[in-house]
């Protein structure tokens, strides 16, 4: 995990889509004039996660070429364009954000502070996203791995993932210690609410296959909500694969306490360690061990190592029915 894989996914040309049609850069809204759900698709929350930018820009091209919504309302947002503008394939992680992670700024206090580029951008985006009935937030991962449907702790979002039928694993998690994600903010995180949200890790940042996963997610979201007829979208966007069969229920998030955190060896994403007490890492001289038998390691990575950052999650596997 010390040497980044090759970044083989080309960058999309976003010039045509930067201005938006809402008065906010990168934010587009389309209304059908018919009753229906309000749906939002977000991409580039992190400037180096370009698979979502490909899917969003190609969707915008189809909408401008005459595809009409059958009902409801659609918002498409290219979120951290300033970070994207810094992209260098030789240092892909450096363009994740400008000052701080945009996907940790979704709290009332941080949104109100306006103290960084990302907090100001989140406040700009919020009015166009907060009223969505369904949100799909397209991301990619630091390491190679299969798609992860990050559903959060609410059962309705796990059901949303199953309803969409996307392949991969559903991850039931509580988020990060260093800030709230968009997926969990406001209506999306209200236990008594009905708005549904899903963060999709489409694969490794630089893997061209991540673009195909993002296409599939967009196709399934728009057709399952009835906003668009399946026949009006490119058939090639839909991947022919079985929907997620397993949920990974996160029980613990391992947060780095220091820059000395090191894994005991190179672990693969979703690797299952059979024996409780297996040493997986050391931090400040302390051993980090698995808390139970058959412990699944979710997204182990040191790419963004610093104190307070989640470096791996422990999870139990549960069959979805």
C-alpha positions in Angstrom: 0.0 0.0 0.0 3.0 2.3 0.0 3.3 2.6 -3.8 0.2 4.1 -5.5 -1.2 2.0 -8.4 -0.9 3.5 -11.9 -3.4 6.3 -12.5 -4.8 5.1 -15.9 -8.1 7.0 -16.0 -8.0 10.1 -18.1 -9.5 13.4 -16.9 -12.8 14.6 -18.3 -13.1 18.0 -19.9 -15.4 19.9 -17.7 -15.2 23.3 -19.4 -18.8 23.1 -20.8 -20.2 22.3 -17.4 -18.4 24.6 -15.0 -20.8 27.5 -15.0 -23.9 25.5 -14.1 -27.4 26.8 -14.7 -28.2 27.8 -11.1 -25.9 30.7 -10.5 -23.5 28.4 -8.6 -20.5 27.1 -10.4 -20.8 23.4 -11.3 -24.4 23.0 -10.1 -27.1 22.1 -12.6 -30.8 21.6 -11.9 -33.4 20.2 -14.3 -37.2 20.2 -13.6 -39.7 18.0 -15.4 -42.8 20.0 -14.4 -44.3 16.8 -13.2 -44.6 15.6 -9.6 -41.9 13.2 -8.5 -38.9 12.7 -6.4 -36.1 15.3 -6.0 -32.9 13.5 -6.9 -29.3 14.7 -6.5 -26.0 13.3 -7.9 -22.8 14.7 -6.5 -19.3 14.2 -7.9 -15.8 15.6 -7.2 -16.4 16.0 -3.5 -12.7 15.1 -3.7 -10.8 16.7 -6.6 -8.9 13.5 -7.5 -12.0 11.2 -7.7 -12.7 11.7 -11.3 -14.9 8.7 -12.1 -17.9 10.6 -10.8 -17.0 13.7 -12.9 -17.0 11.5 -16.0 -20.4 10.1 -15.2 -21.8 13.5 -14.3 -20.4 15.3 -17.3 -21.7 12.6 -19.7 -25.1 12.7 -18.1 -25.2 16.5 -18.5 -24.3 16.0 -22.2 -27.2 13.6 -22.7 -29.6 15.9 -21.0 -28.4 18.8 -23.2 -28.8 16.5 -26.3 -32.5 16.1 -25.7 -33.1 13.5 -23.0 -36.0 14.7 -20.9 -37.0 13.9 -17.4 -40.3 12.1 -17.1 -41.1 13.4 -13.6 -39.5 15.0 -10.6 -36.3 17.1 -10.4 -32.6 16.3 -10.9 -29.6 18.2 -9.5 -26.1 17.4 -10.7 -23.2 19.0 -8.8 -19.5 19.0 -9.6 -18.4 19.9 -6.1 -14.7 20.7 -5.5 -13.7 22.2 -8.8 -10.8 24.1 -7.2 -9.2 20.9 -6.0 -9.8 19.3 -9.4 -8.0 22.1 -11.1 -4.9 21.2 -9.1 -4.9 17.6 -10.4 -1.5 16.0 -11.3 -1.6 12.3 -12.1 1.9 11.9 -10.6 0.6 13.2 -7.3 -3.0 12.3 -7.4 -3.7 12.5 -3.7 -2.5 16.1 -3.5 -5.6 17.3 -5.3 -8.0 15.6 -2.9 -8.8 19.1 -1.4 -7.4 22.6 -1.3 -7.4 23.3 2.5 -9.4 20.6 4.1 -11.6 17.6 3.2 -14.9 18.8 1.8 -16.6 15.6 2.9 -16.0 16.4 6.6 -17.5 19.9 6.6 -21.2 19.1 6.8 -22.1 20.5 10.2 -23.9 23.7 11.1 -20.9 25.1 12.8 -18.4 24.4 10.0 -20.8 25.5 7.3 -21.3 28.8 9.1 -17.7 29.5 9.7 -16.6 30.1 6.1 -13.0 29.8 7.3 -11.7 27.7 4.4 -12.2 27.1 0.7 -14.1 23.8 1.4 -16.3 25.3 4.1 -17.3 28.1 1.8 -17.9 25.7 -1.1 -20.1 23.4 1.1 -22.2 26.4 2.1 -22.7 27.3 -1.6 -23.7 23.8 -2.5 -26.0 23.2 0.5 -29.2 25.0 -0.8 -29.1 22.8 -4.0 -28.7 19.5 -2.2 -30.4 19.7 1.2 -33.9 19.2 -0.2 -33.2 16.0 -2.1 -35.3 12.9 -1.5 -32.5 10.7 -2.9 -28.8 11.5 -3.0 -26.0 9.4 -4.7 -22.5 10.8 -3.9 -19.9 9.3 -6.3 -16.4 8.7 -4.9 -13.4 6.5 -5.5 -10.7 4.9 -3.3 -7.0 5.3 -2.5 -6.4 1.6 -3.1 -7.6 -1.0 -5.6 -10.8 -2.8 -4.6 -14.4 -3.7 -5.5 -17.2 -1.2 -5.2 -18.4 -0.3 -1.8 -21.9 1.1 -1.1 -21.4 3.2 2.0 -24.9 3.2 3.4 -24.4 4.6 6.9 -26.2 3.4 10.0 -29.8 4.0 8.7 -31.7 0.9 7.5 -33.5 2.9 4.8 -30.1 3.5 3.1 -29.2 -0.2 3.1 -32.5 -0.8 1.5 -31.8 2.0 -1.0 -28.6 0.3 -2.0 -30.4 -3.0 -2.5 -33.1 -1.3 -4.5 -30.7 0.2 -6.9 -29.1 -3.2 -7.5 -25.5 -2.1 -7.7 -22.9 -4.8 -7.4 -20.3 -4.8 -4.6 -20.7 -4.7 -0.8 -22.9 -2.6 1.3 -21.0 -1.0 4.2 -23.0 -0.1 7.3 -20.9 2.5 9.1 -21.2 5.5 11.4 -18.9 7.9 9.5 -15.6 9.6 10.5 -14.3 11.0 13.8 -13.0 14.1 12.1 -16.2 15.4 10.6 -19.6 14.8 9.1 -20.1 13.6 5.5 -22.7 15.0 3.2 -24.4 11.6 3.2 -25.2 12.0 6.9 -26.1 15.7 7.1 -29.5 17.2 7.7 -32.4 15.2 6.2 -30.0 12.5 5.1 -29.0 11.6 8.6 -32.3 12.1 10.4 -33.4 8.8 11.9 -37.0 9.8 11.7 -36.8 11.1 8.1 -37.4 9.6 4.7 -34.6 11.1 2.5 -32.2 8.4 1.3 -28.5 8.8 0.6 -25.7 6.6 -0.5 -22.0 7.2 -0.9 -20.5 4.9 -3.6 -16.8 4.1 -3.6 -16.6 3.1 -7.3 -13.1 1.5 -7.1 -9.5 2.8 -7.3 -9.2 6.5 -8.3 -7.1 5.8 -11.4 -8.9 2.6 -12.6 -10.9 3.1 -15.8 -13.3 0.5 -14.4 -14.4 3.0 -11.7 -15.9 5.1 -14.5 -18.1 2.2 -15.5 -19.3 1.7 -11.9 -20.2 5.4 -11.8 -22.1 5.1 -15.0 -24.0 2.1 -13.6 -24.9 4.0 -10.4 -26.3 6.9 -12.4 -28.2 4.7 -14.7 -29.8 2.7 -11.9 -30.6 5.8 -9.8 -32.4 7.7 -12.6 -34.3 4.6 -13.8 -35.3 3.3 -10.4 -36.6 6.7 -9.3 -38.6 7.0 -12.6 -36.9 10.2 -13.6 -35.7 8.8 -16.9 -36.8 6.0 -19.2 -34.2 3.2 -19.5 -34.4 3.4 -23.2 -33.3 7.1 -23.2 -29.9 6.4 -21.5 -27.0 4.6 -23.1 -27.5 0.8 -22.6 -23.8 0.4 -22.0 -24.0 2.4 -18.8 -25.7 -0.4 -17.0 -23.4 -3.2 -15.8 -24.8 -6.7 -16.0 -23.9 -8.0 -12.5 -25.6 -9.3 -9.4 -26.7 -6.8 -6.8 -24.8 -6.6 -3.5 -25.4 -9.8 -1.5 -23.3 -8.9 1.7 -23.4 -6.1 4.2 -20.2 -5.3 6.1 -21.3 -3.9 9.5 -18.6 -1.7 10.8 -18.0 -2.2 14.5 -14.8 -0.1 15.0 -12.9 2.6 13.1 -9.2 2.6 13.6 -8.0 6.3 13.8 -4.3 7.1 13.5 -3.0 8.7 16.7 0.4 9.7 15.2 2.4 9.8 12.0 4.2 6.6 13.2 1.1 4.4 12.4 2.2 1.5 10.3 0.4 -1.7 9.2 2.0 -5.0 10.1 1.9 -6.0 6.4 0.2 -5.1 3.2 -3.5 -5.9 3.6 -6.0 -6.1 0.8 -9.4 -4.3 1.0 -12.1 -6.6 2.4 -9.5 -9.1 3.6 -11.0 -11.3 6.3 -8.7 -12.2 9.2 -9.9 -15.5 10.8 -8.5 -15.1 14.3 -9.3 -12.6 17.0 -6.3 -10.7 18.3 -4.4 -10.7 15.0 -2.0 -7.8 15.0 -2.7 -5.6 12.0 -0.7 -2.4 12.9 1.4 -0.5 15.4 0.9 3.1 16.5 3.2 4.9 19.0 4.5 1.5 20.0 1.0 0.1 20.7 -0.3 -3.0 18.8 -3.7 -2.7 17.0 -5.4 -6.1 16.9 -8.6 -7.5 15.4 -11.4 -7.5 18.0 -13.1 -10.8 16.9 -12.8 -13.8 14.6 -13.6 -13.4 10.9 -12.9 -9.7 11.0 -13.1 -7.9 7.7 -10.7 -5.0 7.0 -12.5 -2.2 5.1 -10.4 0.3 3.1 -7.0 0.0 4.8 -4.9 2.8 3.6 -2.2 5.2 4.7 -2.5 7.5 1.7 -3.9 10.3 3.9 -2.1 9.5 7.1 -2.2 12.1 9.8 -3.5 12.1 13.4 -7.3 11.9 13.5 -7.7 10.2 10.1 -9.5 6.8 9.8 -7.0 4.3 8.4 -9.1 1.1 8.4 -12.4 -0.1 9.7 -13.2 -3.5 11.3 -16.5 -5.1 10.1 -18.6 -8.2 10.5 -20.1 -9.7 7.3 -23.9 -10.2 7.2 -25.9 -11.6 4.4 -28.5 -9.3 2.9 -32.0 -10.7 2.4 
